[in-house]
Amino acid sequence: MGSTKDLNQPEVFAEALVHATLLHDREKLAAWLAEDENVTDNPFWPWFAYFADRLIDMAPQPEHGFQSRPTRTVAAPKIGRNDPCPCQSGKKFKQCHMDKEESVDWKLGSPTPAIKAMAVSRIIQASPVEVLDKVPHEMASDVVLTEIAAAYHNGGKLEDALGIIKKVLDGDREDPHILWDYWIARYAEWLVEADKTTESEQFLMDEYDAPRKVAAWQVAQKLAAYYVDQGDTENAETWVDTALEGNNENPFNHYLKGLLLHSLSNWEEAEASYSMALKMSENFREEERAYMTPLVEEALKQVKNKEPLDVEEIEEEEA
């Protein structure tokens, strides 16, 4: 199909589902797939229309909790053996793609859970709060609920966001596409934001006593960040050391140690901890390094200049 969208690529497939949800227009979706604004004049228009119909059926629908709608039966277009191959190679179909029916070019497979998760995330980010308010939570997966919570938080609906995350964290935590460490951190952070610091502390303590889907040292990391943020250096030291004992190779743990020492004006020790965090972050994935590197470099700059630590909010990331 020449320069058409390659749905073999997971990100392209996810993007196609996003377009199918947001466009609500078969012709526009077909044109996007074909990369041809005049797709209805394209001799292979029936094929692109077929793909568009299939994608619309598979697209995550807000009114169904971002699940797919019941699939309609849509007949695939027929291509004769001696017809020109729709890939635009100039060959006859029988000489080109006829024996490659398993190719996604000819049969659009069902999206994997990972592709669905990518698509849902992008759709929710693009949806106004008014649309999200109408999503039936009882039909929504935990991935959907966490994404809606993030959208609510960003939109100023903090209490609604907290309610959703509490429900998710109180559940079975079986979804493999959720970073539970991340959402434990966000929930604790949002509780503080809502002036519920005691509740945030108790939540983290309970998580540490009975961790689910996370390691105890990861929760200790959150407690360390909480106490650094609160200016409680005694408790911060206890939990920083606990996190480091659990995982001495985690750069964020060394960064937290640096923050603690920085807050106590222990300049040389703080610099050593920050430097260790920076070195260890080299083993992180690219997106994690992109977060850690500027964070630590800024802290190093401050401590070398003997600038006091300004702890307004310690952002916690999964590591």
SEPA-108700 format. One record per residue (C-alpha): x, y, z. Coordinates in steps of 0.2 Angstrom, whole numbers, padded with zeros to 4 digits, always signed. Example, Ala and Ser with C-alpha at 12.3 -4.5 7.8 and 13.67 -1.06 7.14 Angstrom:
<atoms>
+0062-0022+0039/+0068-0005+0036/
</atoms>
This chain:
<atoms>
+0000+0000+0000/+0014+0012-0003/+0016+0026+0009/+0001+0021+0019/+0001+0020+0038/+0011+0004+0044/-0001-0004+0057/+0013-0017+0061/+0020-0003+0072/+0012-0003+0089/+0013+0015+0091/+0005+0018+0074/-0009+0005+0078/-0012+0015+0095/-0012+0031+0085/-0025+0024+0073/-0036+0019+0088/-0035+0037+0095/-0040+0044+0078/-0054+0031+0077/-0061+0037+0094/-0059+0056+0091/-0063+0058+0073/-0080+0049+0073/-0078+0050+0054/-0075+0035+0043/-0069+0045+0028/-0057+0056+0038/-0050+0040+0046/-0048+0031+0029/-0039+0047+0022/-0028+0047+0037/-0024+0028+0034/-0021+0031+0016/-0012+0047+0018/-0023+0053+0004/-0035+0068+0007/-0044+0062-0009/-0046+0044-0003/-0063+0042-0010/-0056+0045-0027/-0042+0032-0024/-0046+0016-0033/-0043+0006-0017/-0055+0017-0007/-0066+0001-0002/-0050-0006+0006/-0047+0009+0017/-0065+0011+0021/-0065-0007+0027/-0050-0003+0038/-0058+0012+0045/-0074+0002+0050/-0063-0011+0059/-0054+0002+0068/-0069+0011+0073/-0076-0005+0080/-0060-0008+0090/-0058+0010+0096/-0059+0012+0115/-0076+0021+0118/-0079+0033+0132/-0097+0028+0134/-0092+0010+0136/-0078+0014+0150/-0065+0015+0135/-0069-0003+0130/-0072-0007+0112/-0090-0007+0105/-0098-0024+0100/-0090-0028+0084/-0100-0027+0068/-0099-0039+0054/-0090-0030+0040/-0085-0039+0024/-0068-0037+0018/-0066-0030+0000/-0063-0043-0013/-0047-0043-0024/-0047-0053-0039/-0031-0063-0043/-0028-0053-0059/-0032-0036-0051/-0018-0023-0048/-0011-0026-0030/-0017-0013-0018/+0001-0010-0012/+0003+0000-0028/+0018-0011-0034/+0011-0011-0051/+0010-0030-0051/-0005-0041-0051/-0012-0046-0034/-0008-0065-0038/+0010-0060-0041/+0012-0049-0026/+0003-0050-0009/-0010-0064-0012/+0001-0076-0003/+0004-0064+0012/-0014-0064+0019/-0007-0064+0037/+0001-0047+0034/-0007-0033+0044/-0008-0024+0027/-0022-0036+0023/-0029-0042+0040/-0030-0030+0054/-0027-0040+0070/-0034-0036+0087/-0024-0023+0097/-0013-0030+0111/-0016-0025+0129/-0001-0014+0127/-0008-0005+0112/-0025-0003+0120/-0016+0005+0135/-0006+0017+0124/-0022+0022+0115/-0033+0024+0130/-0019+0036+0138/-0019+0047+0123/-0038+0048+0121/-0040+0052+0139/-0027+0066+0138/-0036+0073+0123/-0053+0072+0131/-0062+0087+0140/-0067+0084+0158/-0085+0084+0153/-0082+0069+0142/-0073+0060+0157/-0087+0064+0169/-0098+0053+0159/-0087+0038+0158/-0095+0023+0168/-0082+0018+0181/-0089+0001+0184/-0085-0003+0166/-0068+0005+0166/-0051-0004+0169/-0039+0002+0182/-0028+0009+0168/-0043+0019+0162/-0046+0025+0180/-0029+0030+0184/-0028+0040+0168/-0044+0049+0172/-0038+0053+0189/-0022+0061+0182/-0033+0071+0170/-0044+0076+0185/-0029+0081+0195/-0022+0092+0181/-0040+0100+0179/-0041+0105+0197/-0053+0091+0203/-0041+0085+0216/-0054+0076+0227/-0061+0067+0213/-0044+0061+0208/-0040+0055+0225/-0056+0045+0226/-0052+0036+0210/-0035+0032+0215/-0040+0026+0232/-0052+0014+0224/-0039+0008+0212/-0026+0005+0226/-0039-0003+0237/-0042-0016+0223/-0033-0032+0218/-0018-0023+0209/-0018-0036+0196/-0016-0025+0180/+0001-0028+0173/+0001-0011+0164/+0000+0000+0179/+0016+0005+0188/+0010+0003+0206/+0025+0011+0213/+0021+0027+0203/+0003+0028+0209/+0007+0025+0227/+0018+0040+0226/+0005+0050+0217/-0008+0046+0230/+0003+0051+0244/+0008+0067+0236/-0010+0072+0231/-0015+0069+0249/-0002+0081+0255/-0008+0093+0241/-0026+0092+0249/-0019+0096+0266/-0021+0078+0272/-0003+0076+0278/-0007+0064+0292/-0018+0053+0281/-0003+0053+0268/+0009+0047+0281/-0002+0034+0288/-0006+0028+0270/+0013+0026+0267/+0016+0017+0283/+0002+0005+0280/+0009+0001+0262/+0026-0002+0270/+0019-0014+0283/+0010-0024+0269/+0017-0020+0252/+0007-0026+0237/+0015-0026+0219/+0029-0016+0226/+0045-0019+0236/+0046-0013+0254/+0061-0002+0249/+0051+0007+0236/+0038+0012+0249/+0053+0017+0261/+0058+0028+0247/+0041+0037+0247/+0042+0039+0265/+0059+0046+0264/+0053+0059+0251/+0038+0063+0262/+0049+0067+0277/+0062+0077+0267/+0047+0087+0260/+0040+0090+0278/+0057+0095+0285/+0058+0080+0297/+0076+0076+0295/+0076+0063+0309/+0063+0052+0301/+0069+0056+0284/+0086+0049+0288/+0078+0033+0295/+0069+0030+0279/+0082+0036+0267/+0094+0023+0275/+0080+0010+0274/+0078+0013+0256/+0096+0012+0252/+0098-0004+0262/+0084-0011+0251/+0092-0006+0235/+0109+0003+0235/+0110+0004+0216/+0094+0014+0214/+0099+0032+0209/+0083+0040+0216/+0088+0033+0233/+0105+0042+0232/+0097+0058+0226/+0085+0057+0242/+0101+0055+0253/+0108+0070+0244/+0093+0080+0247/+0093+0076+0266/+0112+0080+0267/+0109+0096+0257/+0095+0102+0269/+0107+0099+0283/+0121+0110+0274/+0132+0095+0273/+0139+0101+0257/+0153+0088+0253/+0143+0073+0258/+0127+0080+0248/+0138+0082+0233/+0145+0064+0234/+0127+0057+0235/+0121+0068+0221/+0136+0062+0210/+0132+0044+0214/+0114+0047+0209/+0120+0054+0193/+0132+0040+0189/+0119+0027+0193/+0106+0035+0182/+0117+0031+0167/+0110+0013+0169/+0092+0019+0168/+0081+0018+0153/+0081+0034+0142/+0065+0041+0148/+0070+0038+0166/+0087+0047+0163/+0078+0061+0155/+0069+0064+0171/+0084+0061+0183/+0098+0069+0174/+0092+0088+0175/+0085+0085+0192/+0102+0079+0199/+0112+0091+0189/+0102+0106+0196/+0104+0099+0214/+0123+0097+0211/+0124+0115+0205/+0116+0121+0220/+0126+0112+0233/+0142+0116+0224/+0137+0135+0226/+0132+0131+0244/+0114+0137+0241/+0101+0131+0254/+0089+0118+0248/+0072+0124+0244/+0060+0110+0248/+0043+0115+0242/+0038+0099+0234/+0049+0083+0232/+0042+0074+0216/+0043+0055+0218/+0045+0044+0202/+0045+0026+0200/+0063+0020+0199/
</atoms>
